[in-house]
Amino acid sequence: MLHYLAAALVLIELGPWLDTQAAGLRWLLTLLATLALSVGLAMASYYGLERPFLRRKARLERVRASN
């Protein structure tokens, strides 16, 4: 889900600079910047959102199992 956001941010922020690069290099730089930003956003999402909910889920499952 975050890949489209990463691609849009890269094209908005780096678009003018990327336009000055050669075609093959522009494609590669866009790909690498989007990949790096996607991984960063995915890590932030995992550690900031998913992991806390997974911990709560694990605690609730232990409580149910003990009844």
Distance bins in CASP14 RR format, pairs under 12 A and 6 or more apart:
PFRMAT RR
TARGET T0000
AUTHOR 0000-0000-0000
RMODE 2
METHOD distances of the structure
MODEL  1
1 7 0 0 0 0 0 1 0 0 0 0 0
1 38 0 0 0 0 0 1 0 0 0 0 0
1 41 0 0 0 0 1 0 0 0 0 0 0
1 42 0 0 0 0 1 0 0 0 0 0 0
1 45 0 0 0 0 1 0 0 0 0 0 0
1 49 0 0 0 0 0 1 0 0 0 0 0
2 8 0 0 0 0 0 1 0 0 0 0 0
2 9 0 0 0 0 1 0 0 0 0 0 0
2 34 0 0 0 0 0 1 0 0 0 0 0
2 35 0 0 0 0 0 1 0 0 0 0 0
2 37 0 0 0 0 1 0 0 0 0 0 0
2 38 1 0 0 1 0 0 0 0 0 0 0
2 39 0 0 0 0 1 0 0 0 0 0 0
2 40 0 0 0 0 1 0 0 0 0 0 0
2 41 1 0 1 0 0 0 0 0 0 0 0
2 42 1 0 1 0 0 0 0 0 0 0 0
2 43 0 0 0 0 0 1 0 0 0 0 0
2 44 0 0 0 0 1 0 0 0 0 0 0
2 45 1 0 0 1 0 0 0 0 0 0 0
2 46 0 0 0 0 0 1 0 0 0 0 0
2 49 0 0 0 0 0 1 0 0 0 0 0
3 9 0 0 0 0 0 1 0 0 0 0 0
3 10 0 0 0 0 0 1 0 0 0 0 0
3 31 0 0 0 0 0 1 0 0 0 0 0
3 34 1 0 0 1 0 0 0 0 0 0 0
3 35 0 0 0 0 1 0 0 0 0 0 0
3 36 0 0 0 0 0 1 0 0 0 0 0
3 37 0 0 0 0 1 0 0 0 0 0 0
3 38 1 0 1 0 0 0 0 0 0 0 0
3 39 0 0 0 0 0 1 0 0 0 0 0
3 40 0 0 0 0 0 1 0 0 0 0 0
3 41 0 0 0 0 1 0 0 0 0 0 0
3 42 0 0 0 0 1 0 0 0 0 0 0
3 45 0 0 0 0 0 1 0 0 0 0 0
4 10 0 0 0 0 0 1 0 0 0 0 0
4 11 0 0 0 0 0 1 0 0 0 0 0
4 34 0 0 0 0 1 0 0 0 0 0 0
4 37 0 0 0 0 0 1 0 0 0 0 0
4 38 0 0 0 0 1 0 0 0 0 0 0
4 41 0 0 0 0 0 1 0 0 0 0 0
5 11 0 0 0 0 0 1 0 0 0 0 0
5 12 0 0 0 0 0 1 0 0 0 0 0
5 34 0 0 0 0 1 0 0 0 0 0 0
5 37 0 0 0 0 1 0 0 0 0 0 0
5 38 0 0 0 0 1 0 0 0 0 0 0
5 40 0 0 0 0 0 1 0 0 0 0 0
5 41 1 0 0 1 0 0 0 0 0 0 0
5 42 0 0 0 0 0 1 0 0 0 0 0
5 44 0 0 0 0 0 1 0 0 0 0 0
5 45 0 0 0 0 0 1 0 0 0 0 0
6 12 0 0 0 0 0 1 0 0 0 0 0
6 13 0 0 0 0 0 1 0 0 0 0 0
6 14 0 0 0 0 0 1 0 0 0 0 0
6 30 0 0 0 0 0 1 0 0 0 0 0
6 31 0 0 0 0 0 1 0 0 0 0 0
6 32 0 0 0 0 0 1 0 0 0 0 0
6 33 0 0 0 0 1 0 0 0 0 0 0
6 34 1 0 1 0 0 0 0 0 0 0 0
6 35 0 0 0 0 1 0 0 0 0 0 0
6 36 0 0 0 0 1 0 0 0 0 0 0
6 37 1 0 1 0 0 0 0 0 0 0 0
6 38 1 0 1 0 0 0 0 0 0 0 0
6 39 0 0 0 0 1 0 0 0 0 0 0
6 40 0 0 0 0 1 0 0 0 0 0 0
6 41 1 0 1 0 0 0 0 0 0 0 0
6 42 0 0 0 0 1 0 0 0 0 0 0
6 44 0 0 0 0 0 1 0 0 0 0 0
6 45 0 0 0 0 0 1 0 0 0 0 0
7 13 0 0 0 0 0 1 0 0 0 0 0
7 14 0 0 0 0 0 1 0 0 0 0 0
7 15 0 0 0 0 0 1 0 0 0 0 0
7 30 1 0 0 1 0 0 0 0 0 0 0
7 31 0 0 0 0 1 0 0 0 0 0 0
7 33 0 0 0 0 1 0 0 0 0 0 0
7 34 1 0 1 0 0 0 0 0 0 0 0
7 35 0 0 0 0 1 0 0 0 0 0 0
7 36 0 0 0 0 0 1 0 0 0 0 0
7 37 0 0 0 0 1 0 0 0 0 0 0
7 38 0 0 0 0 1 0 0 0 0 0 0
7 41 0 0 0 0 0 1 0 0 0 0 0
8 14 0 0 0 0 0 1 0 0 0 0 0
8 15 0 0 0 0 0 1 0 0 0 0 0
8 30 0 0 0 0 0 1 0 0 0 0 0
8 33 0 0 0 0 0 1 0 0 0 0 0
8 34 0 0 0 0 1 0 0 0 0 0 0
8 37 0 0 0 0 0 1 0 0 0 0 0
8 38 0 0 0 0 0 1 0 0 0 0 0
8 41 0 0 0 0 0 1 0 0 0 0 0
9 15 0 0 0 0 0 1 0 0 0 0 0
9 30 0 0 0 0 0 1 0 0 0 0 0
9 33 0 0 0 0 1 0 0 0 0 0 0
9 34 0 0 0 0 1 0 0 0 0 0 0
9 36 0 0 0 0 0 1 0 0 0 0 0
9 37 1 0 0 1 0 0 0 0 0 0 0
9 38 0 0 0 0 1 0 0 0 0 0 0
9 40 0 0 0 0 0 1 0 0 0 0 0
9 41 0 0 0 0 1 0 0 0 0 0 0
10 17 0 0 0 0 0 1 0 0 0 0 0
10 18 0 0 0 0 1 0 0 0 0 0 0
10 26 0 0 0 0 0 1 0 0 0 0 0
10 29 0 0 0 0 1 0 0 0 0 0 0
10 30 1 0 0 1 0 0 0 0 0 0 0
10 31 0 0 0 0 1 0 0 0 0 0 0
10 32 0 0 0 0 1 0 0 0 0 0 0
10 33 1 0 1 0 0 0 0 0 0 0 0
10 34 1 0 1 0 0 0 0 0 0 0 0
10 35 0 0 0 0 1 0 0 0 0 0 0
10 36 0 0 0 0 1 0 0 0 0 0 0
10 37 1 0 0 1 0 0 0 0 0 0 0
10 38 0 0 0 0 1 0 0 0 0 0 0
10 41 0 0 0 0 0 1 0 0 0 0 0
11 17 0 0 0 0 0 1 0 0 0 0 0
11 18 1 0 0 1 0 0 0 0 0 0 0
11 19 0 0 0 0 0 1 0 0 0 0 0
11 26 0 0 0 0 0 1 0 0 0 0 0
11 29 0 0 0 0 0 1 0 0 0 0 0
11 30 1 0 0 1 0 0 0 0 0 0 0
11 31 0 0 0 0 0 1 0 0 0 0 0
11 33 0 0 0 0 1 0 0 0 0 0 0
11 34 0 0 0 0 1 0 0 0 0 0 0
11 37 0 0 0 0 0 1 0 0 0 0 0
12 18 0 0 0 0 0 1 0 0 0 0 0
12 30 0 0 0 0 0 1 0 0 0 0 0
12 33 0 0 0 0 0 1 0 0 0 0 0
12 34 0 0 0 0 0 1 0 0 0 0 0
12 37 0 0 0 0 0 1 0 0 0 0 0
13 30 0 0 0 0 0 1 0 0 0 0 0
13 33 0 0 0 0 1 0 0 0 0 0 0
13 34 0 0 0 0 0 1 0 0 0 0 0
13 37 0 0 0 0 1 0 0 0 0 0 0
14 20 0 0 0 0 0 1 0 0 0 0 0
14 21 0 0 0 0 1 0 0 0 0 0 0
14 26 0 0 0 0 1 0 0 0 0 0 0
14 29 1 0 0 1 0 0 0 0 0 0 0
14 30 1 0 0 1 0 0 0 0 0 0 0
14 31 0 0 0 0 0 1 0 0 0 0 0
14 32 0 0 0 0 0 1 0 0 0 0 0
14 33 1 0 0 1 0 0 0 0 0 0 0
14 34 0 0 0 0 1 0 0 0 0 0 0
14 36 0 0 0 0 0 1 0 0 0 0 0
14 37 0 0 0 0 0 1 0 0 0 0 0
15 21 0 0 0 0 1 0 0 0 0 0 0
15 26 0 0 0 0 1 0 0 0 0 0 0
15 29 0 0 0 0 1 0 0 0 0 0 0
15 30 0 0 0 0 1 0 0 0 0 0 0
15 33 0 0 0 0 1 0 0 0 0 0 0
15 34 0 0 0 0 0 1 0 0 0 0 0
16 26 0 0 0 0 0 1 0 0 0 0 0
17 25 0 0 0 0 0 1 0 0 0 0 0
17 26 0 0 0 0 1 0 0 0 0 0 0
17 29 0 0 0 0 1 0 0 0 0 0 0
17 30 0 0 0 0 0 1 0 0 0 0 0
17 33 0 0 0 0 0 1 0 0 0 0 0
18 24 0 0 0 0 0 1 0 0 0 0 0
18 25 0 0 0 0 1 0 0 0 0 0 0
18 26 1 0 1 0 0 0 0 0 0 0 0
18 27 0 0 0 0 1 0 0 0 0 0 0
18 28 0 0 0 0 0 1 0 0 0 0 0
18 29 1 0 0 1 0 0 0 0 0 0 0
18 30 1 0 0 1 0 0 0 0 0 0 0
18 31 0 0 0 0 0 1 0 0 0 0 0
18 32 0 0 0 0 0 1 0 0 0 0 0
18 33 0 0 0 0 1 0 0 0 0 0 0
18 34 0 0 0 0 0 1 0 0 0 0 0
19 25 0 0 0 0 0 1 0 0 0 0 0
19 26 1 0 0 1 0 0 0 0 0 0 0
19 29 0 0 0 0 0 1 0 0 0 0 0
19 30 0 0 0 0 0 1 0 0 0 0 0
20 26 0 0 0 0 1 0 0 0 0 0 0
20 29 0 0 0 0 0 1 0 0 0 0 0
21 27 0 0 0 0 1 0 0 0 0 0 0
21 28 0 0 0 0 1 0 0 0 0 0 0
21 29 1 0 0 1 0 0 0 0 0 0 0
21 30 0 0 0 0 1 0 0 0 0 0 0
21 33 0 0 0 0 0 1 0 0 0 0 0
22 28 0 0 0 0 1 0 0 0 0 0 0
22 29 0 0 0 0 1 0 0 0 0 0 0
23 29 0 0 0 0 0 1 0 0 0 0 0
23 30 0 0 0 0 0 1 0 0 0 0 0
24 30 0 0 0 0 1 0 0 0 0 0 0
24 31 0 0 0 0 0 1 0 0 0 0 0
25 31 0 0 0 0 0 1 0 0 0 0 0
25 32 0 0 0 0 0 1 0 0 0 0 0
26 32 0 0 0 0 0 1 0 0 0 0 0
26 33 0 0 0 0 0 1 0 0 0 0 0
27 33 0 0 0 0 0 1 0 0 0 0 0
27 34 0 0 0 0 0 1 0 0 0 0 0
28 34 0 0 0 0 0 1 0 0 0 0 0
28 35 0 0 0 0 0 1 0 0 0 0 0
29 35 0 0 0 0 0 1 0 0 0 0 0
29 36 0 0 0 0 0 1 0 0 0 0 0
30 36 0 0 0 0 0 1 0 0 0 0 0
30 37 0 0 0 0 0 1 0 0 0 0 0
31 37 0 0 0 0 0 1 0 0 0 0 0
31 38 0 0 0 0 0 1 0 0 0 0 0
32 38 0 0 0 0 0 1 0 0 0 0 0
32 39 0 0 0 0 0 1 0 0 0 0 0
33 39 0 0 0 0 0 1 0 0 0 0 0
33 40 0 0 0 0 0 1 0 0 0 0 0
34 40 0 0 0 0 0 1 0 0 0 0 0
34 41 0 0 0 0 0 1 0 0 0 0 0
35 41 0 0 0 0 0 1 0 0 0 0 0
35 42 0 0 0 0 0 1 0 0 0 0 0
36 42 0 0 0 0 0 1 0 0 0 0 0
36 43 0 0 0 0 0 1 0 0 0 0 0
37 43 0 0 0 0 0 1 0 0 0 0 0
37 44 0 0 0 0 0 1 0 0 0 0 0
38 44 0 0 0 0 0 1 0 0 0 0 0
38 45 0 0 0 0 0 1 0 0 0 0 0
39 45 0 0 0 0 0 1 0 0 0 0 0
39 46 0 0 0 0 0 1 0 0 0 0 0
40 46 0 0 0 0 1 0 0 0 0 0 0
40 47 0 0 0 0 0 1 0 0 0 0 0
40 48 0 0 0 0 0 1 0 0 0 0 0
41 47 0 0 0 0 0 1 0 0 0 0 0
41 48 0 0 0 0 0 1 0 0 0 0 0
41 49 0 0 0 0 0 1 0 0 0 0 0
42 48 0 0 0 0 0 1 0 0 0 0 0
42 49 0 0 0 0 0 1 0 0 0 0 0
42 50 0 0 0 0 1 0 0 0 0 0 0
43 49 0 0 0 0 0 1 0 0 0 0 0
43 50 0 0 0 0 0 1 0 0 0 0 0
43 51 0 0 0 0 0 1 0 0 0 0 0
44 50 0 0 0 0 0 1 0 0 0 0 0
44 51 0 0 0 0 0 1 0 0 0 0 0
45 51 0 0 0 0 1 0 0 0 0 0 0
45 52 0 0 0 0 0 1 0 0 0 0 0
45 53 0 0 0 0 0 1 0 0 0 0 0
46 52 0 0 0 0 0 1 0 0 0 0 0
46 53 0 0 0 0 0 1 0 0 0 0 0
46 54 0 0 0 0 1 0 0 0 0 0 0
47 53 0 0 0 0 0 1 0 0 0 0 0
47 54 0 0 0 0 0 1 0 0 0 0 0
47 55 0 0 0 0 0 1 0 0 0 0 0
48 54 0 0 0 0 0 1 0 0 0 0 0
48 55 0 0 0 0 0 1 0 0 0 0 0
49 55 0 0 0 0 0 1 0 0 0 0 0
49 56 0 0 0 0 0 1 0 0 0 0 0
50 56 0 0 0 0 0 1 0 0 0 0 0
50 57 0 0 0 0 0 1 0 0 0 0 0
51 57 0 0 0 0 0 1 0 0 0 0 0
51 58 0 0 0 0 0 1 0 0 0 0 0
52 58 0 0 0 0 0 1 0 0 0 0 0
52 59 0 0 0 0 0 1 0 0 0 0 0
53 59 0 0 0 0 0 1 0 0 0 0 0
53 60 0 0 0 0 0 1 0 0 0 0 0
54 60 0 0 0 0 0 1 0 0 0 0 0
54 61 0 0 0 0 0 1 0 0 0 0 0
55 61 0 0 0 0 0 1 0 0 0 0 0
55 62 0 0 0 0 0 1 0 0 0 0 0
56 62 0 0 0 0 0 1 0 0 0 0 0
56 63 0 0 0 0 0 1 0 0 0 0 0
57 63 0 0 0 0 0 1 0 0 0 0 0
57 64 0 0 0 0 0 1 0 0 0 0 0
58 64 0 0 0 0 0 1 0 0 0 0 0
58 65 0 0 0 0 0 1 0 0 0 0 0
59 65 0 0 0 0 0 1 0 0 0 0 0
59 66 0 0 0 0 0 1 0 0 0 0 0
60 66 0 0 0 0 0 1 0 0 0 0 0
60 67 0 0 0 0 0 1 0 0 0 0 0
61 67 0 0 0 0 0 1 0 0 0 0 0
END
